[in-house]
């Protein structure tokens, strides 16, 4: 497919965790065995930098679909012709609403009216910090991704005794679906040039070590933005409609859910992807380690990667405010000028 023949959209999901109306509705449904932690909804006050980053570093974008519960930043210029505001009720089936689960939102993105076949999905903690091209995300109509086998290991955090529903095992349950429909050895054999691309560097050794196992034990996910095909969602939904309906009906995410990585994993297992370098992006897990915070700050200021993820794992509120100031100050230095998406 000629690269000029298809548009590429961006989808970003956002929630204002400080909105009293939203919090009141969420509290009606909060219960046990659900992930209602504050870090799932906490506001970093840096969404304006996300839009500035897109305007500076993604000249190729067709439309930005801004997915929201209903609230919007006061500064957002909704008259921008490239911006499409999408409320949950506009695309999520009525029987799944209201929802406070990013799983429900993500698994139904393909239902957004007007969304192009080729789109890039961002969480609101993922930022483009260097110029990008269409070919960073799609080549010959195929999503760019990294095919790397990894073992999925379930373990407690140091010093903790977590219950099963508190553990992050989504990559493990995702593999249940992948192994149900794909033969690992056949998938790799048919697309061996993609699986053993030199773009993966040292990551190739992980795949080589996992080759003896007859099933997919796990795949690497870098927790950066995802290049996706709308038809992939439709295909996986076709096979797993009952399971996905059950997932979408939950008001809050649980750690026993599938997660949206399943769509990227499916594309890789099917061979519907184009190899991408492993250093395309980097996730920084914000927590008590000041060294990681400093690394993230320097990555922003030096544009070390094309994109980064500022993942909120901060337990202490005072630490959170300090870390937020540090990261947002770096973004302000990199993107000091307002974008056309701001009033």
Beta strands, then each sheet from edge to edge (+ up, - down):
strand 1: 8-14
strand 2: 64-68
strand 3: 83-87
strand 4: 118-122
strand 5: 126-128
strand 6: 138-139
strand 7: 142-145
strand 8: 226-229
strand 9: 273-275
strand 10: 281-286
strand 11: 307-312
sheet 1: 3+ 2+ 1+ 4+ 8-
sheet 2: 5+ 11- 10-
sheet 3: 6+ 7- 9-
end
